Amino acid sequence: MDPASAESSEPPRDRSPLPATIAIVVSYNSAAHLEPCLSSLEAQRGVPVRLHVVDNASSDGSADLVRREFPNARLTANPTNVGFARANNQVLLQERAEFYALVNPDTVLAPDSVATCVKYLVDHAAAGIAATRLVNPDGTLQPSCHSFLGLRNLLGETLGVHRAFPGLRALSSLHMPWFRHDRIVEVDWIQGTFLVVRGEVVRTVGGFDDEFFMYGEEMDWCRRIQSAGWKVVFLPEPPVVHIGGASSGPTAGPMFVENLKARVRFLRKHRGALVATAARAMIAVSVLLRFVWREVAGFGSTLAGRTADEGRRRSRTMFRAAMRWVLRGMPS
């Protein structure tokens, strides 16, 4: 066979790049993790990525690191911490793109992470959001897919059912401990650690509800996106490494309270005032019981001469902050 005819018989290859994507990284005292995160974004292949960092008034030199080490990244340096939702909206609602990748600063992406999600969205018009599997730095799975919040799975979360009795799906569905991460599947919502959203979705539905300062905003967003007719899709590969808690660790108490506030806010918005009132009572009782348990356990350890590890100290800090919030009447 003539070599030319053999070459012409091969199926044509699509050599055109995928549509350009804006990658948004919101940083808050994230200097220790930003360099590997932004380097992994600059190393993305198969799709043009325009990098935009929004810094929420970091005091650790995060903005200076971006200016110095990543001159091609666009930087917005906020004078105050406006929260995760509002910071993302500064890009989502002001810069037009076919796709946006939302990336936490304590993640490291595989080289094909963004392209994989963009290609799935290009090929599946009904999908509005795509996200891949998260893993811990040691390679173990980090669950990221959840069911929408309701009173039953809120009760299950407050009782720790998803850990003790994961088979009770009605009560453990918020965390979905049974979820298999080995296939492409539509889900209720995915954590905003790493996800890619269609630009058309943003222009139709809007960005995050910035009443959610931090936590809950992606659950609300996915609910609104699904209500508008698009799907939220989990992709098993490639994995994205996520350290977790890098920005909120030093402020564990206030961030835990923000998480509880977000629970109430979501239920009020999507389930109504009566459900939100019941949730407030449930959360208050749960915080009280868990606060007392941790204080008694801590006092017992002190009497026995044992030093609490960092995890227990952090837990006590979180519930002391939550108890103060409950005693103030749980202001939103």
PyMOL commands that set and color helices and strands:
alter all, ss='L'
color gray80, all
select helices_A, chain A and resi 3-8+31-42+62-69+84-92+113-123+151-159+161-164+169-172+199-205+217-227+249-271+273-303+310-327
alter helices_A, ss='H'
color red, helices_A
select strands_A, chain A and resi 21-27+49-56+74-78+99-103+107-108+127-135+141-142+145-146+185-186+189-190+194-198+231-242
alter strands_A, ss='S'
color yellow, strands_A
deselect
rebuild
show_as cartoon
